[in-house]
Amino acid sequence: MYDFDVIVIGAGPAGYEVASLLGAGGKSVCIVEKSESTVGGTCLNEGCVPAKNFLETSSYIKKAAYFESCGVSGNENKFNITTLQKATNCLIQDLKVGILGKLKKSKVTIEYDSASFVDNHTVKLESQDKNITAQDIVIASGSSHRDHPLMSLEGETIISSREVFKLSSIPKSILIIGGGAIGCEFASFFNALGSDVRISEFAPKLVAHEDDDVSRTLKRELEKNDISIDLKANVTEYRVSEEGVEVTIDTGKKQETQTFEKVLISIGRIPNTSVLHVENANIVEDRGFIEVDENLRCLNHDNIYAIGDVLKSPALAHVAYYEAKRVAQSILDKDTFSGDYIFPSVTFCTPQIASIGKSEKALKEQEIKFKNKKLFFKTNAKAKIKGDDSGFIKVLFDEETSLVLGASIIGNDATELIHQFLIAINAKLTMNDLEKMIFAHPTLSESTLDLIH
Ligand SMILES: Cc1cc2nc3c(=O)[nH]c(=O)nc-3n(C[C@H](O)[C@H](O)[C@H](O)COP(=O)(O)OP(=O)(O)OC[C@H]3O[C@@H](n4cnc5c(N)ncnc54)[C@H](O)[C@@H]3O)c2cc1C
């Protein structure tokens, strides 16, 4: 009766994951994505993958200064942005082939078009002016750049993260508005490549969702690298001229005007729902975010689901993958995973930061009695060997049972190390359990053990 069992709108991490799982599970699936070039979504084309490739490359420049002291004298360090862009595009194409291969293997039909709702079983393919129907529909249309209330994007001068990947040169100076994960990552990138970087953040701390101790340490480390940071700051005026953008920043205590070659706006993301005509299917939204129940079904619907950045859940690719798996399980009538999950928060700035589980603030609010242990990488042999012993690991555990409740890490490879604690918390391990384990030496991971002693 319907054309497909399931229509998925959007082929980002949420969409391609749910579509390939459903296809592999025997459902006839159609995924609608704007074009072949946008398959993979924000994550592959203008988010996680290119950003982390840019950051990895810029970290080599930072490390090169250390090589000399290890007896490795290299050639003159020259950075070529065009080479990096080409390498990043190759990487994206390579991964895209993998995604398309997975969809093909799962026999998923792909329509390259923009989708919108006609009713709760029908989707319109806009440019083909054609309707397709399905028993179930999954909204996975993701998110886009959030505009600044005062400044709009302007060519190559006032940019968003997507334009960073197309820059023809590294700017001499850049103002980054927003000191969240993306802002801090790009601050590290431009700083490593020699730009004069300033961050203007509205909140009283950087990476506002992280532990206070971590945010303070991050600020100190970024400042050590000559990044200027204004907290509780607001841009009140700006003027674009031939030299760049003249910006006035108000911190409450002082007002300063400075000219930057470029301004990067990274103040969050908005859900891609405005063109979906969700009202035609009576889908409830709040400021563009789709409202769902605990099973990720749109309110008042049993056949329409939403996953990924269109929800209010944290805008992270790994959260999108998890939601995709849950919806696939539900549509395939399999036991679904619990909605009560923990996920790592990761920021790939220098130094890296990562956290998992409950924060000190949450534990205090929930009146859970806890203790913390902290180990500075200064005492870790491997961190010293790698030439960066900044930062620490901090673990929060139950005062009575010593159950691991949460962890925050700032420093070398924090985004990898955090998974030890992800497993510890999920497996309900205590600090006593960890103490009995043998970690290899010399490794960054053994800090976990040193922290207990
Ligand atoms: C600079 C940057 C760095 C990031 N780094 C990380 C990181 O390190 N780790 C991490 O976990 N997350 C990171 N993220 C976040 C991550 O990219 C997103 O959480 C993730 O892409 C969300 O997946 P999604 O499938 O929900 O949406 P998206 O990836 O946005 O995909 C949605 C897809 O839907 C398509 N679409 C939209 N509307 C329609 C329509 N009407 N019809 C058809 N198709 C449509 C879009 O073209 C897009 O391809 C980063 C984001 C940015 C911007």
The ligand as an SDF file (V2000), in Angstrom:
LIG
                    3D

 53 58  0  0  0  0  0  0  0  0999 V2000
   32.6660   22.3770   13.0240 C   0  0  0  0  0  0  0  0  0  0  0  0
   31.9460   21.2220   13.6790 C   0  0  0  0  0  0  0  0  0  0  0  0
   32.6790   20.2630   14.3610 C   0  0  0  0  0  0  0  0  0  0  0  0
   32.0370   19.1740   14.9580 C   0  0  0  0  0  0  0  0  0  0  0  0
   32.7850   18.2580   15.6230 N   0  0  0  0  0  0  0  0  0  0  0  0
   32.1850   17.1970   16.2090 C   0  0  0  0  0  0  0  0  0  0  0  0
   32.9510   16.2040   16.8900 C   0  0  0  0  0  0  0  0  0  0  0  0
   34.1790   16.2780   16.9620 O   0  0  0  0  0  0  0  0  0  0  0  0
   32.2980   15.1560   17.4570 N   0  0  0  0  0  0  0  0  0  0  0  0
   30.9290   15.0330   17.3990 C   0  0  0  0  0  0  0  0  0  0  0  0
   30.3880   14.0710   17.9240 O   0  0  0  0  0  0  0  0  0  0  0  0
   30.1750   15.9690   16.7660 N   0  0  0  0  0  0  0  0  0  0  0  0
   30.7670   17.0400   16.1770 C   0  0  0  0  0  0  0  0  0  0  0  0
   30.0040   17.9740   15.5130 N   0  0  0  0  0  0  0  0  0  0  0  0
   28.5270   17.8020   15.5070 C   0  0  0  0  0  0  0  0  0  0  0  0
   28.0830   16.7700   14.4500 C   0  0  0  0  0  0  0  0  0  0  0  0
   28.5530   17.1680   13.1870 O   0  0  0  0  0  0  0  0  0  0  0  0
   26.5670   16.6490   14.4500 C   0  0  0  0  0  0  0  0  0  0  0  0
   26.1140   16.3610   15.7650 O   0  0  0  0  0  0  0  0  0  0  0  0
   26.1000   15.5450   13.5180 C   0  0  0  0  0  0  0  0  0  0  0  0
   26.4900   15.8050   12.1880 O   0  0  0  0  0  0  0  0  0  0  0  0
   24.5620   15.4160   13.5850 C   0  0  0  0  0  0  0  0  0  0  0  0
   24.1410   14.4340   12.6890 O   0  0  0  0  0  0  0  0  0  0  0  0
   22.6930   14.5260   12.0240 P   0  0  0  0  0  0  0  0  0  0  0  0
   22.5920   13.3450   11.1110 O   0  0  0  0  0  0  0  0  0  0  0  0
   21.6640   14.7190   13.0500 O   0  0  0  0  0  0  0  0  0  0  0  0
   22.6830   15.8720   11.1620 O   0  0  0  0  0  0  0  0  0  0  0  0
   23.5900   16.3860    9.9550 P   0  0  0  0  0  0  0  0  0  0  0  0
   24.9370   15.8080   10.0170 O   0  0  0  0  0  0  0  0  0  0  0  0
   23.4440   17.8600    9.9570 O   0  0  0  0  0  0  0  0  0  0  0  0
   22.8890   15.7530    8.6690 O   0  0  0  0  0  0  0  0  0  0  0  0
   21.6090   16.1360    8.2590 C   0  0  0  0  0  0  0  0  0  0  0  0
   21.4820   15.8950    6.7620 C   0  0  0  0  0  0  0  0  0  0  0  0
   20.1450   16.1730    6.3780 O   0  0  0  0  0  0  0  0  0  0  0  0
   20.1290   16.8310    5.1190 C   0  0  0  0  0  0  0  0  0  0  0  0
   18.8640   17.5780    4.9950 N   0  0  0  0  0  0  0  0  0  0  0  0
   18.4780   18.6470    5.7460 C   0  0  0  0  0  0  0  0  0  0  0  0
   17.2460   19.0440    5.3710 N   0  0  0  0  0  0  0  0  0  0  0  0
   16.8580   18.1980    4.3730 C   0  0  0  0  0  0  0  0  0  0  0  0
   15.6790   18.1000    3.5820 C   0  0  0  0  0  0  0  0  0  0  0  0
   14.6440   18.9310    3.7450 N   0  0  0  0  0  0  0  0  0  0  0  0
   15.6190   17.1580    2.6390 N   0  0  0  0  0  0  0  0  0  0  0  0
   16.6660   16.2780    2.4560 C   0  0  0  0  0  0  0  0  0  0  0  0
   17.7970   16.3250    3.1830 N   0  0  0  0  0  0  0  0  0  0  0  0
   17.8840   17.2730    4.1310 C   0  0  0  0  0  0  0  0  0  0  0  0
   21.3660   17.7200    5.1940 C   0  0  0  0  0  0  0  0  0  0  0  0
   21.7970   18.0770    3.8770 O   0  0  0  0  0  0  0  0  0  0  0  0
   22.3500   16.8360    5.9200 C   0  0  0  0  0  0  0  0  0  0  0  0
   23.1220   16.0640    5.0230 O   0  0  0  0  0  0  0  0  0  0  0  0
   30.6180   19.0640   14.8810 C   0  0  0  0  0  0  0  0  0  0  0  0
   29.8770   20.0240   14.2000 C   0  0  0  0  0  0  0  0  0  0  0  0
   30.5240   21.0980   13.6010 C   0  0  0  0  0  0  0  0  0  0  0  0
   29.7030   22.1290   12.8680 C   0  0  0  0  0  0  0  0  0  0  0  0
  1  2  1  0
  2  3  1  0
  2 52  2  0
  3  4  2  0
  4  5  1  0
  4 50  1  0
  5  6  2  0
  6  7  1  0
  6 13  1  0
  7  8  2  0
  7  9  1  0
  9 10  1  0
 10 11  2  0
 10 12  1  0
 12 13  2  0
 13 14  1  0
 14 15  1  0
 14 50  1  0
 15 16  1  0
 16 17  1  0
 16 18  1  0
 18 19  1  0
 18 20  1  0
 20 21  1  0
 20 22  1  0
 22 23  1  0
 23 24  1  0
 24 25  2  0
 24 26  1  0
 24 27  1  0
 27 28  1  0
 28 29  2  0
 28 30  1  0
 28 31  1  0
 31 32  1  0
 32 33  1  0
 33 34  1  0
 33 48  1  0
 34 35  1  0
 35 36  1  0
 35 46  1  0
 36 37  1  0
 36 45  1  0
 37 38  2  0
 38 39  1  0
 39 40  1  0
 39 45  2  0
 40 41  1  0
 40 42  2  0
 42 43  1  0
 43 44  2  0
 44 45  1  0
 46 47  1  0
 46 48  1  0
 48 49  1  0
 50 51  2  0
 51 52  1  0
 52 53  1  0
M  END
$$$$
